[in-house]
Amino acid sequence: MSNRRNISGGDENIDINISPMIDMVFILLIFFIVTTVFVEEEGLDVNKPSPGGQNNLDNETVVLHITKSGSILYGGKEIGLSGVRATIRNKMQREILPLILEVEPEAPSGIMVRVMDEAKFARPDVAISINAVNR
């Protein structure tokens, strides 16, 4: 048993110097930052409307306004529920235009549904958009 040597070496402390490893990591980091190619991704070109496009919007859509009292307005004039179908037929004789319903928050929902029904009776293929407005 005396032939065995102590592998641990007793009280010797072995220190590993990690300074060169940290230097190497920083050099690699700088290398990767410098050699990175930033790809500029291609996007879609967007044609934004001009700010004065409200006049063009009037010719491209039909806008009906439903007030909180249940009145139906077109162009600032009251047309009533019976005038919705005729108005839509007149405006959409040549081409189908989107219909925008501007509805005040406290407007009766039944009137809005009936206006949508009248619009579908006038033009079954009309696209209807509903916007909540405060006036």
Order of alpha helices (4+ residues) and beta strands (2+ residues): alpha-alpha-beta-beta-beta-alpha-beta-alpha-beta
